[in-house]
Amino acid sequence: MEGPARGCNGRAGSPSITKRLAQPHSNERTSFQIPALRRGPQWCGGCCCMLFSLSVLVYPIWRVVAAGFTTRGGQFTLAYVKLIFTDPALVRGLINGRWWRLW
């Protein structure tokens, strides 16, 4: 199925145009490069976004989950998990949520 090179409009193009589009000139950049002066602020901005996400989103979730598996003294326990599965209202809610996921 080798045929003449096709341009954007589907018509056969001249080999010189196709060759120029496929192979950029040596003085052109072949990939996008961020200038050295802009790398520092972008890196700093990215770190600030990550720190914000960690402090506002991840840390509170970590604290809540950790509190569910430790006693006031700091020992590991599954007592709170047992309380969840012994409460009929919470069990119904878990089953209902499971049905919504499967439906």
C-alpha positions as a Markdown table, in Angstrom:
| # | Residue | x | y | z |
|---|---|---|---|---|
| 1 | Met | 0.0 | 0.0 | 0.0 |
| 2 | Glu | 2.9 | 2.3 | -0.7 |
| 3 | Gly | 1.8 | 5.3 | -2.7 |
| 4 | Pro | 2.7 | 8.9 | -3.2 |
| 5 | Ala | 3.1 | 11.0 | -0.1 |
| 6 | Arg | -0.1 | 12.7 | 0.9 |
| 7 | Gly | -0.5 | 16.2 | 2.3 |
| 8 | Cys | -3.0 | 17.4 | 4.8 |
| 9 | Asn | -5.7 | 17.7 | 2.2 |
| 10 | Gly | -5.2 | 14.1 | 0.9 |
| 11 | Arg | -3.6 | 15.1 | -2.4 |
| 12 | Ala | -0.2 | 13.9 | -3.4 |
| 13 | Gly | 2.4 | 16.4 | -2.4 |
| 14 | Ser | 5.8 | 17.0 | -3.8 |
| 15 | Pro | 8.7 | 14.9 | -2.3 |
| 16 | Ser | 10.6 | 18.1 | -1.3 |
| 17 | Ile | 7.7 | 19.4 | 0.8 |
| 18 | Thr | 7.1 | 16.0 | 2.4 |
| 19 | Lys | 10.8 | 15.7 | 3.1 |
| 20 | Arg | 11.0 | 19.2 | 4.7 |
| 21 | Leu | 8.0 | 18.4 | 6.9 |
| 22 | Ala | 9.4 | 15.1 | 8.1 |
| 23 | Gln | 13.0 | 16.2 | 8.7 |
| 24 | Pro | 13.4 | 19.6 | 10.4 |
| 25 | His | 16.3 | 21.8 | 9.5 |
| 26 | Ser | 19.4 | 21.4 | 11.6 |
| 27 | Asn | 19.0 | 24.9 | 13.2 |
| 28 | Glu | 15.5 | 24.1 | 14.4 |
| 29 | Arg | 14.8 | 22.6 | 17.8 |
| 30 | Thr | 13.5 | 19.1 | 17.6 |
| 31 | Ser | 11.9 | 19.0 | 21.1 |
| 32 | Phe | 10.5 | 21.7 | 23.4 |
| 33 | Gln | 13.1 | 22.9 | 25.9 |
| 34 | Ile | 12.4 | 25.2 | 28.8 |
| 35 | Pro | 14.9 | 28.0 | 29.0 |
| 36 | Ala | 17.2 | 27.7 | 32.0 |
| 37 | Leu | 15.9 | 30.9 | 33.6 |
| 38 | Arg | 12.3 | 29.5 | 33.8 |
| 39 | Arg | 13.1 | 26.1 | 35.3 |
| 40 | Gly | 13.7 | 27.4 | 38.9 |
| 41 | Pro | 10.3 | 29.2 | 39.3 |
| 42 | Gln | 8.4 | 26.3 | 37.8 |
| 43 | Trp | 10.2 | 23.8 | 40.1 |
| 44 | Cys | 9.4 | 26.1 | 43.1 |
| 45 | Gly | 5.8 | 26.5 | 42.0 |
| 46 | Gly | 5.4 | 22.7 | 41.7 |
| 47 | Cys | 6.9 | 22.1 | 45.1 |
| 48 | Cys | 4.6 | 24.7 | 46.6 |
| 49 | Cys | 1.6 | 23.0 | 45.0 |
| 50 | Met | 2.7 | 19.6 | 46.4 |
| 51 | Leu | 3.2 | 21.0 | 49.9 |
| 52 | Phe | -0.2 | 22.6 | 49.8 |
| 53 | Ser | -1.8 | 19.3 | 48.7 |
| 54 | Leu | 0.0 | 17.3 | 51.3 |
| 55 | Ser | -0.9 | 19.7 | 54.1 |
| 56 | Val | -4.6 | 20.3 | 53.1 |
| 57 | Leu | -5.6 | 16.9 | 51.6 |
| 58 | Val | -3.3 | 14.1 | 52.6 |
| 59 | Tyr | -2.4 | 14.9 | 56.2 |
| 60 | Pro | -6.0 | 15.2 | 57.5 |
| 61 | Ile | -6.9 | 11.9 | 55.8 |
| 62 | Trp | -3.9 | 10.2 | 57.3 |
| 63 | Arg | -4.8 | 11.5 | 60.8 |
| 64 | Val | -8.4 | 10.2 | 60.5 |
| 65 | Val | -7.3 | 6.8 | 59.3 |
| 66 | Ala | -4.6 | 6.5 | 62.0 |
| 67 | Ala | -7.1 | 7.5 | 64.7 |
| 68 | Gly | -9.3 | 4.6 | 63.5 |
| 69 | Phe | -6.7 | 2.0 | 64.2 |
| 70 | Thr | -5.0 | 3.3 | 67.4 |
| 71 | Thr | -6.1 | 3.7 | 71.0 |
| 72 | Arg | -5.6 | 6.9 | 73.0 |
| 73 | Gly | -2.4 | 5.4 | 74.3 |
| 74 | Gly | -1.1 | 4.8 | 70.7 |
| 75 | Gln | -1.4 | 1.0 | 70.6 |
| 76 | Phe | -2.8 | -0.7 | 67.5 |
| 77 | Thr | -6.4 | -1.8 | 67.7 |
| 78 | Leu | -9.3 | -3.1 | 65.6 |
| 79 | Ala | -11.9 | -2.2 | 68.1 |
| 80 | Tyr | -13.2 | 0.8 | 66.1 |
| 81 | Val | -13.5 | -1.4 | 63.0 |
| 82 | Lys | -15.5 | -3.9 | 65.1 |
| 83 | Leu | -17.8 | -1.2 | 66.2 |
| 84 | Ile | -18.5 | -0.3 | 62.5 |
| 85 | Phe | -19.5 | -3.8 | 61.6 |
| 86 | Thr | -21.7 | -4.3 | 64.7 |
| 87 | Asp | -23.8 | -1.2 | 64.2 |
| 88 | Pro | -26.8 | -2.2 | 61.9 |
| 89 | Ala | -27.3 | 1.3 | 60.4 |
| 90 | Leu | -23.6 | 1.4 | 59.3 |
| 91 | Val | -23.7 | -2.1 | 57.9 |
| 92 | Arg | -26.9 | -1.2 | 55.9 |
| 93 | Gly | -25.1 | 1.9 | 54.6 |
| 94 | Leu | -22.0 | -0.2 | 53.6 |
| 95 | Ile | -24.3 | -2.7 | 51.8 |
| 96 | Asn | -26.2 | 0.0 | 50.1 |
| 97 | Gly | -23.0 | 1.6 | 48.9 |
| 98 | Arg | -21.8 | -1.7 | 47.6 |
| 99 | Trp | -25.0 | -2.2 | 45.6 |
| 100 | Trp | -24.7 | 1.3 | 44.1 |
| 101 | Arg | -21.2 | 0.4 | 43.0 |
| 102 | Leu | -22.2 | -2.8 | 41.4 |
| 103 | Trp | -25.4 | -1.4 | 39.8 |
